[in-house]
Amino acid sequence: MTIFRHVKSPQKLECYSNFWGSVHNKTIKGVFVYNYPLSQAYKDGIFGEIQYIPIPNAKNKDYLIAEKTESIFLLDREKGYEHFVMVRASSKDRAKDLQKLYNSETSLSLQRVDSSMSSKTVYKIIDTLRKKELNGIICVDMLGEGFDFPNLKIAAIHDPHKSLANTLQFIGRFARTNAENIDVAKFIAMNDEELVIENKALYKSDAIWQEIIIDLSENKINREEIEKEYIGEYSIDINEQIDPDLNLSLHTIRPNCHAKLYKVTEFNIHGTFPKICNIAYGPFLNEEDNTIVAIGKGYENPKWYTGNLVKDEGNLLYIIHYQKETRILYIYSQVKSEFIYEQIVESFSSNFEKIPKHEMHRVLGNLKEFEIFNSGMQNRFNESGESYRISAGSDVSQAIDPSTGRLYSAGHVFCKATQEEQQITIGYSSGSKIWSSSYANLKDFVSWCDLNGVKIFNSEMVVKTNTNFDFLPIPKKLEEYPQNIYFADLSGESYANPSLVYDKTESALGIITDLEIRIINIENDMITIQASIGEKEQSLICDINGNYQSAEEEILIFEGRQKISLSSYLSNYPLILRTTDDVMIQGNEISVGDPEAIVFTNDNIITIPWKEKYDTNVSIEFRTSKTRRKGKSIQDTLREVLFENVELDYIIYDHSSGEMADFITIQSKEMEFEVTLYHVKAMGAKNYNSSIGDIYEVVGQAIKSTIWIKTKSTFLQKIRSRRKSAHCEFIKGEYENFLKDMKLQDKVLRGKIVAVQPSICKSMDIPDKIQEVLAATNYYISNSGKVKSFEIWGS
């Protein structure tokens, strides 16, 4: 029993109760005065001894429990104890089935009690029980708090309760001592580990019930006392408003364990929530542990409505917690938008950054008995094709082997594990988020954040799951930019869910995957890139922490419900940078691969007699009105070369912004369609093999284009999309016939990438720098899955 006394509030009352919480949906405001623990009740003889009798795990569970119940009942009666039985069922139908079982398989006289019966019938059955004319009852949670029959000493648990409160109340009925001729209370259940309460497996053969039940009960009361004291530390921010009629207690808030994390250099607890949060209640401040709680209003169109006049209103919870020890800021938001997160963190801290993946990985530290049932793997070679592989199942780590670790690095993970003999779930992502499947009160939520924050902050923390997940390399913090970065492309998230792109006047420009990315300059602590789409260009600088900035924002991205700057978008979804020695950089993290696996060979360089046979001006990529008089362009010659190959069924011209490639060819073979993408760039240098600049752009396009041939459906979808915008001109073969051919189920799609750059000459010495770029490109493309080869058509 717990007694607590009212403290000053608008409703003056005193309350003495065995619980604290709410009465008629109104919060009881008081402080604890006295707690009578269950261990003391046991010592005083008020709470009797209890014994668990396990039934070995078997298929005929109900029959075995019924058989054991009858045996225990008859033995107790033989010993002179006036014990009675309660059979616990989870539903009325189950109770009916169990009544038939006990009637047919045992000699026990039992009556069923459930809500389908009238009150008169129920009282009659209970009265019959009190007169000891029955051996017991079969019950579906029908006996209220006022029911007192201490002779109930044998519990047949066919369907265990799922909550601690109900379990303690159920056990309490059998542990009473105010009757004569009674002995130890007995609980009969299957030893199948079906029930885990408060992370304790109650129905196990080695469970010491007397200790477990007392421990669970007293821990629960102690936690409630601590939580109430903690809630009392909150106060309303005097700068804000709250509905005075709202009887809202923070004790009733139970968020799911999920948080977005930032490293911050300072924290202003009196900051103001951004307007987009529409705060209606609060903020409530706890200055002792730097926590803010507020409730905002959210408005959305109903699913059945497409206009702007009707909105559904929802209440949205926000929790902000600053851990001073680690300088980590945790944000709980029901709207899990990067835009919302950034708006909030900017309101309470002026200097912040996301936490890198290798530090987030530390939340798995000090855990054991891992079972990984959801994980992601970043493809180190095909960020724009199968960039991210997600696996889900009972233990997905079993599908990972050492060869997987050479192709992929660890992405997100969600798993079950054991922490201090208790089973938990925990997950993290590269987006600087942690989560669990559990819900918690406000104090426990803050403690959960702090526990994981201490792990993240501990640079000495070593993580070992002892599963095959350990084969996946974990990225490390980027200390400086390597000088041999030669390629930049969008993240896998950008390709998976491409956002719309606008200019400053909010005119649509295309989608994010239409962006062309070029590396302009590399320094130790920053890299400068240029992004272009159509006629719009924008230069951006990315610092060593993966934060993008731009002097002038020319390009806007539609993200969530907002249009944000390109620099903000790339800070949330950083570009993937590649080096010539198998290093991948994303944001502020670096993954080192196997540089020894990258070996240059000129076997894939195909010599084209551009000048000798075709009289090509290799300095002209494609013909325009200005270049018409300067001779035949490279694209003119390539068209001629492709038409000379009579085995090609289709030739497609797609040169323009957002292209798949300049030319696309399809050849139908016995078992496959061979799709080849040709990327053309003019020779800018005067001499062969003399300009790395001639190489960078064309190989970058070659790597990026692997996305379009990762599957047959992706290829077809891109063709259709380009056709709608008057591109993808079929210069050989008919589009309608192409669609019919591609629907053939007995042929798979295989890809081939060709970089057309006359600047590369096979017969002359190729400088090391160019060799490194060509070798790395061949290595990445060859490991991308659907692309079987990469060629350079040079001179």
HELIX and SHEET records of a PDB file:
HELIX    1   1 LEU A   38  LYS A   43  1                                   6    
HELIX    2   2 LYS A   61  GLU A   78  1                                  18    
HELIX    3   3 LYS A   92  GLU A  105  1                                  14    
HELIX    4   4 SER A  119  ARG A  130  1                                  12    
HELIX    5   5 LEU A  164  PHE A  174  1                                  11    
HELIX    6   6 TRP A  209  ILE A  231  1                                  23    
HELIX    7   7 LEU A  250  THR A  252  5                                   3    
HELIX    8   8 LYS A  275  CYS A  277  5                                   3    
HELIX    9   9 GLU A  338  PHE A  348  1                                  11    
HELIX   10  10 LYS A  357  MET A  360  1                                   4    
HELIX   11  11 HIS A  361  LEU A  364  5                                   4    
HELIX   12  12 VAL A  396  ALA A  399  5                                   4    
HELIX   13  13 PRO A  402  LEU A  407  1                                   6    
HELIX   14  14 LEU A  442  PHE A  457  1                                  16    
HELIX   15  15 ASN A  468  PHE A  471  5                                   4    
HELIX   16  16 GLY A  492  ALA A  496  1                                   5    
HELIX   17  17 ILE A  512  ASP A  514  5                                   3    
HELIX   18  18 LEU A  566  ASN A  572  1                                   7    
HELIX   19  19 PRO A  595  ALA A  597  5                                   3    
HELIX   20  20 ARG A  628  LYS A  630  5                                   3    
HELIX   21  21 ILE A  634  GLU A  644  1                                  11    
HELIX   22  22 GLY A  693  LYS A  704  1                                  12    
HELIX   23  23 SER A  705  ILE A  709  5                                   5    
HELIX   24  24 LYS A  712  LYS A  724  1                                  13    
HELIX   25  25 TYR A  735  MET A  742  1                                   8    
HELIX   26  26 ASP A  768  SER A  782  1                                  15    
SHEET    1   A 3 CYS A  15  SER A  17  0                                        
SHEET    2   A 3 THR A   2  HIS A   6 -1                                        
SHEET    3   A 3 GLY A  30  ASN A  35 -1                                        
SHEET    1   B 2 SER A  22  VAL A  23  0                                        
SHEET    2   B 2 LYS A  26  THR A  27 -1                                        
SHEET    1   C 6 ILE A  50  ILE A  55  0                                        
SHEET    2   C 6 ALA A 185  MET A 190  1                                        
SHEET    3   C 6 LEU A 152  ILE A 157  1                                        
SHEET    4   C 6 PHE A  84  ARG A  88  1                                        
SHEET    5   C 6 GLY A 136  CYS A 139  1                                        
SHEET    6   C 6 LEU A 110  VAL A 113  1                                        
SHEET    1   D 2 VAL A 196  ILE A 197  0                                        
SHEET    2   D 2 LYS A 200  ALA A 201 -1                                        
SHEET    1   E 7 SER A 235  ILE A 236  0                                        
SHEET    2   E 7 ILE A 279  ASN A 286 -1                                        
SHEET    3   E 7 THR A 291  GLU A 300 -1                                        
SHEET    4   E 7 ASP A 312  GLN A 323 -1                                        
SHEET    5   E 7 ILE A 328  SER A 333 -1                                        
SHEET    6   E 7 ASN A 256  VAL A 264 -1                                        
SHEET    7   E 7 PHE A 352  LYS A 354 -1                                        
SHEET    1   F11 SER A 235  ILE A 236  0                                        
SHEET    2   F11 ILE A 279  ASN A 286 -1                                        
SHEET    3   F11 THR A 291  GLU A 300 -1                                        
SHEET    4   F11 ASP A 312  GLN A 323 -1                                        
SHEET    5   F11 ILE A 328  SER A 333 -1                                        
SHEET    6   F11 ASN A 256  VAL A 264 -1                                        
SHEET    7   F11 LYS A 433  TYR A 439 -1                                        
SHEET    8   F11 GLN A 422  SER A 429 -1                                        
SHEET    9   F11 TYR A 408  GLN A 419 -1                                        
SHEET   10   F11 LYS A 368  ASN A 379 -1                                        
SHEET   11   F11 TYR A 388  ALA A 392 -1                                        
SHEET    1   G 5 LYS A 476  LYS A 477  0                                        
SHEET    2   G 5 GLU A 589  VAL A 592 -1                                        
SHEET    3   G 5 VAL A 583  GLN A 586 -1                                        
SHEET    4   G 5 ILE A 576  THR A 579 -1                                        
SHEET    5   G 5 ILE A 485  ASP A 489 -1                                        
SHEET    1   H 4 ALA A 508  ILE A 511  0                                        
SHEET    2   H 4 LEU A 500  ASP A 503 -1                                        
SHEET    3   H 4 ILE A 555  GLU A 559 -1                                        
SHEET    4   H 4 GLN A 562  SER A 565 -1                                        
SHEET    1   I 4 GLU A 516  GLU A 523  0                                        
SHEET    2   I 4 MET A 526  ILE A 533 -1                                        
SHEET    3   I 4 LYS A 536  ASP A 543 -1                                        
SHEET    4   I 4 TYR A 548  GLN A 549 -1                                        
SHEET    1   J 7 ILE A 605  THR A 607  0                                        
SHEET    2   J 7 VAL A 787  GLY A 794  1                                        
SHEET    3   J 7 VAL A 748  VAL A 756  1                                        
SHEET    4   J 7 GLU A 672  VAL A 680  1                                        
SHEET    5   J 7 PHE A 663  SER A 668 -1                                        
SHEET    6   J 7 TYR A 650  TYR A 653 -1                                        
SHEET    7   J 7 GLU A 729  LYS A 732 -1                                        
END                                                                             
